[in-house]
Amino acid sequence: MRTTGVLAADGGANAAWPGGGWALWAAGAWAVFLAAHLVLNGRWWFWLLPSLLPPPVFAALPALLLVLSCATGDLTAAVVAGAALLLGARQSGLVPGALVRGKRRPPPDGAVRVVSWNTQHWCQSTDPEPFYAFLRGLDADVYLLQEYHHDQFNGTYRLIDDERRLRATFPGHRAVIARGLITLSRLPVAATVETAARRTLRVDLEMPGDGRILATFNVHIPVQLRLVSPLRADFYRAVRSRAADRAREYRGLLGDVAGCPHPALIAGDFNTTAAIGDARRIARLGADAVALSGRLCPTSWQARPGMRWWRLDWVLSTPGARVHSYRFRDPRGLSDHSVQEVSVSLAEPDRRTTPDLRVRHDGFRHHDEGTRHALPLPGKDRPEGQ
């Protein structure tokens, strides 16, 4: 009888499920981690490592703990798990608004199709024939392409020259090439503009109709890691140096976008998820178009086949640029990044007085200003997989 009374007094958790106290321990451990994440993320270089968790974990794990806590009858654990779910929701990358958007409307006349894609070292490990056929089949008015280089697998990469094939594949496009980036455009290139961000390529384009300007920012933020053993000191030195490098890139990009007098489209591989502190910097650049994708959990990068759990690629717009549709396209095994495809138009005439930055030309153009500084850090500090 005494034993029975003790069991009853222990509460519903242990009575309903022997060993049920583990739920509180697990919920508490996650809450401590989440508190540290919210405080340190984006403020301490080392936290770039914990923030590499797949963002859906920040919703899935506390939701699971909440369900199990309720099943065990541990109300304290349920409260802790529920609070963690609410506080970590913004880190999860989930986009509830994507499920409640109204009926999709076709893009208006004058809208252009833009694709952004990290090509994974420009068909270095794939046959060029399907690679170029895939690019051509995207049939975009504007291509913002990253990783126009080959990996040397020794901490460096080699810039390449594939212009002859590009000309043959895209005879109706103009191209600007710099910093391992390519902007290909059917639209007239009004100007190439130097940027403070050393891994960004800005190209101003004349939109159809009245020739108003859309500024495009082709972005590739450096990756956080070197692919070496975490038991080596070099691993952590590289994380620290790259955290500083990423911060400089974002500061430069924020200044470049703020100083742009035209509506802008900012797209590329940001090597940043919703769970990484740099997402706060991305939010200051412009409006995120991802809700138009219709995906609750949008993802764009896979560590290996079947593990597409991260969204590293973004499309943003500033006032005056209107994004009408957004979708991710399967790269068909040609890259570890999905293709981002959007349609964009300009909302209103840009009547602001600006300096004449136009540089008219035909064919291909190399925009080399700052290119030397845009190369990866030499030797062992080169951002692998950039």
N, C-alpha and C positions, 0 to 999 in steps of 0.2 A: 504494500500500500504506500509506504513511504517512497519507494522508488517510482511508483506511478505518479505520485504527487510531484516529485522533482521533475519528471519528464514533462508533466503538464505545465509546470512553472517555467520551464526553459523557453517556452514560447512556441509558436507555430512552426518556426523554421526547422528546428531539430526534430520536432514531433512529426512533421510532414515528410521530411527527407533527412535521414541520418547523415551527419556531416554537413548539413546545410550551411554552417557558418562560413564555408569557403566562399560563398557568393559575396558576402560583405568584404572579405579579404580581397577578392579579385576586383570588385567595384572600387574599393578604396585605393588599390594599387594603380588602377587605370586613372582614377581621379588625380592622384599625385602626379603621375606622368603628364596628364593633360594640363594641370596647373603649371608645371615646369615648362611645358611646350608653349603655352600662351604667354608666359613671362619672357622666355629666353629666345623664342623663335624670331629670327631676324635681328637679334641684338647681340648674339654671341656666335662667333664663327663655327664653333664646334656643333651647334645645334642644327647645322645643315645636314648632319648625318641622321639624327632621329627624324628630321622632317622629311626624309626620303621614303617613309612609310607610304604604301598606297593610300591615297586620301580616303577611299571608301571605308577603310578600317575605322576612321574616326566616327563613323555613324554605325557601322555594322557591329563592332565589338560592344559598345555600350548598349545598343539595342538588344543584342543577345544576352548580355548580363541583366538587363531589365526584365526580359522574359523569364530567365532562369530564377531571378530573385523573386518574381511573383509566383513562380511555380513552387519554390521552396517556402513561400510565406514569409520571407525575410523582408519586411517592409523597409527597414533601414537601408539595406543594400539596394532595394528598388529605388528609393529616393536618391541615393548617391549615383546610381547608374543613370537615372532619368536626368539628373542635373548635368552629368557628364555628356549625355546625348545632346542636350540643348546647347551647352557651352561649346561643344566641339562640332556643331553642325556646319559652321562656316568653313571648317578645315576639310570637310568631307568631299568637296567638289560637286556635290549634288546640286541640281538646278531644278527645283520644283516648278519654277515658272515655265519651264519648257513643256510641261504637261497641260498647262491651262491657257496657252496662247490661243488666240482666235484663229479663224480660218485663214490659211495661207493665201496670199494674193500674188499673182504673177508680177514680176518686176516691171516697172514702168518703162516706156520707151526711153532710150538713152542710158539705161543701166548697162554696166559692163560686168563680165564674169572674170573674177580674179581667183587664182589658185596660189596657195602657199604650201611649200613642201620641202622638208629636209630630205635630201636625196640619198643620204648615207654614203657619202664619199663618191658620188657621181658614177654610178655603175661600175665601181672598182671590182666588186665581187660578183657582178652579174653580166650577162651578155648585153652589149650595147644595143643590139637590134630590138629586143622587147622593151628595153629601157626607153629608147627614143620613140618607139611606137606608142608606148604608154603616155609619154609626155605629149606627143602630138594628138593622141586620142582625147586628152583632157579638153582640147579645143577652147582654151581660155584666151580672153583678150589680153590679160596681164598675168605673167608668171613671176612669183617671188620665190626664188629657189635658193636653198642653202646647201653648203658643203660641196661647192664646185672645186674639189681638190681630191687628192688621193692620200690615204693614210700610209705612212712609212713604217708603222708598227715599232718604232723606236723612240717614241715621244715627240715626233714631228710629223708634219704632212707636207706634201708637195703640190704646189699650185699647178694647174694643168692648162692646156690650150686645146680646146676642142671646137674652135670657132668655125672651122670649115664644115664640120658636120652640123653644127647649130644653124649655120646659114642655109644649108641644104634642107634641113628639117623644118625651119621656120622662116621661109622666104619673105613672108609678109610682116615679120616682127622686127622691131629695133631692139637692141640689147645694150645694157650697161653692165659691165663686169668689174668687180672690185672686191677685195677682202674675202675671197672665197664665196662670194655671193653673186647671183645673176638676177637682174630684172629684165624680163622679156616683155615687149609691149607692141600690140597692134596700134595703139594710140600714139600720136606724136609725142616725143620726149621734149618737154619744154625746158627742163633744166636738170642738171645733177648738182646737188647741194652738199657741201662738206658738212659732216656731223661731228659733234664732240664724242659721241659714242663710237668707239673704234671698231665695233663689229656690227655696224648698221649701215645700210646703203639707202640713201634717200634719192628718189627720182620723182620729179614732178611731171605729171602727164596732162595733156590737153584732152578733156572729155569730149565726147561726140556732141555735135550741135553747135553750141556757142563757144566752144573752146575754153571753157573755164577750167581751172587747175585743180587736180586732185594730187596731193602729195602722198607718195607711197613710201613707207619705211619698211624695208626688208631687214628683219632682225634675227640675229643669232647670238643669244646670251651664252657665255661659256658654261660648260658643264662643271659640276662641283668636285668631281673625283678624278683621281688617277687610278687606273686599274692595276694596282699593286696590292700586296698583302697589307691588311690593316695592322699587322704586327710590326710593320716597319715604321720608323719615325718619318720617313719620306711621305708616307700616306697622309699623315696629319699636317705636315708642313704644306703639302699641296692643297689640302682643304682650306687651310688658313689663308694662303696666298690667293686662292681662287675666290674665296668669300670677299676679299678686298677688291679683286678684279671685277667680280659681278657687281659690287656696290658702285664702283666707278662707272661701269657700263650703264647701270640704271640711272645714276645721276646725270650722265651725259645725255641719255635718251630722254629723260624727263625735260631737260633744258632744251633739247632739239625740238621736241614736240610743242613745248610751251612757246617757243619762238617762231614756230611755223605760221605764216600768215594765211595759209590755205586750209580748207578741210583736208583731213588726213586719214589714211588707212594704215594702221600699224599691224603688221602680221609677221609671223615666223615662229622659230623654235626658241622659246624663252627658257627652256630647261628649268621650268618653275611650275609647280602644282599649286593647288589651292591651300595645301598644307605647309607650304614654304613661305617664310616671312616676306620674301620678295613679292608675293602676290599683292601686298599692300601697295607696293610701288606700281605694279601693273594697273591696279584700280585707279591710280591717279593719271594714267596715260590717256584713257578714253573709255568709251562704253564697250563692254564685252558683248560680242554678238552671239555667244554660245546658246542662249535661250532659244534662238531661232532654229537650232539643230533638232529640237523635239526630243532630245535625249535627257532622261533624268540623271544619268551618270555618264557624261561624255568622257571618252578616253581617246588618246591619239598616239600612244607610244607603248611598245611591248619590249620587255627585257629579253624575252625569247618567245617563240610561237606559243600562242595560247595564254600569254600573260600580259594582255593589254589592259593594265589597271591604272595607268597614269595618263593624265592630260598635261603635256608639256608645251603644246602648240596653241597659240592664241590669235584671235583677230579682234582688233579694237578700232573704234572710229571716234573722231572728234566732231564737234558740232558742225553741221553743214554737209557731212558725209552720211549717207543713209544706207544701211545694210538691209537688204530685203530678204535674203535667204542665206542659209549657212548649212553646210553638210560636210561630214567626213567621208572620204572615199578610200576604199581598200587599195593599198599600194601593190597588191598582187605579188607579194614577196620581194619586191624590188627595194624596199627600205623598211626600217623598223618604225618609221613614222607614217601615220595616215596623211593623206592629202586633205588640206582644208580648201573648200570651195565656197565662195560667196558671190552674190551679185550686189553691186553698189552703184548708187547714183548720187548726184548732188542735190541738196534740198533747195537752196536758194542761190541766186547769183552772188558771187563774192565781190562786193563793191569796195572793199578796203584798198587803199592805195598802197602798193608795194613796189620795191625796186624791181627793175627788169632783170630777172635772173635767167632769161631764156637762152638756151644754147641749142640752136637748131642744127640738125645733122641727119644724115641717112645712114642706115646700116648699123654697124656695131661700134660701141664707144667704150673705151676703158676709162674708168673714173679712178685714178690712182692716188688721189690725195689721201694721205694717211694710211695707205695700204700697208706700208711697212709696219706701222704700229698695230695694225689689225691682225697680224699673224699671231699664231699661238705663242705662248711663252717658250723660249728655246729649251731644247733638251728635255730633261726629266719633268719640267714643269708644264709641258704642253698639255692643254686640256684634251685628253683622249675622248674620242667619240663625239667631238664637238660638231 
